[in-house]
Amino acid sequence: MSEQKRIKVSGKDLVDKVRQLVSRGDVRRVCLRDEQGSIMEVPLNTGDPASPATMLKAPVLAAIKAFSTLVNECTIDIEKVSDSQEEPHRVQPS
């Protein structure tokens, strides 16, 4: 189960806010929207614990930064892992 949240930020604060969300580690997906609709969807949880840190390197952050220069205000749709969601049970090899 996941929790969804929507926040509005100014264009100049967009990159910093996305970095902050990724560093929290509980965000699955980020969708950037302007007045006309969805512009960019970035999946963050691909099963590898290190993937959020490596995925949002230069190319994706450059795209987000370019988008942020074109808008005054942006909406970020955030899909988070619910606190009540448990990790799947993994069987240890014997």
Order of alpha helices (4+ residues) and beta strands (2+ residues): beta-alpha-beta-beta-alpha-alpha-beta
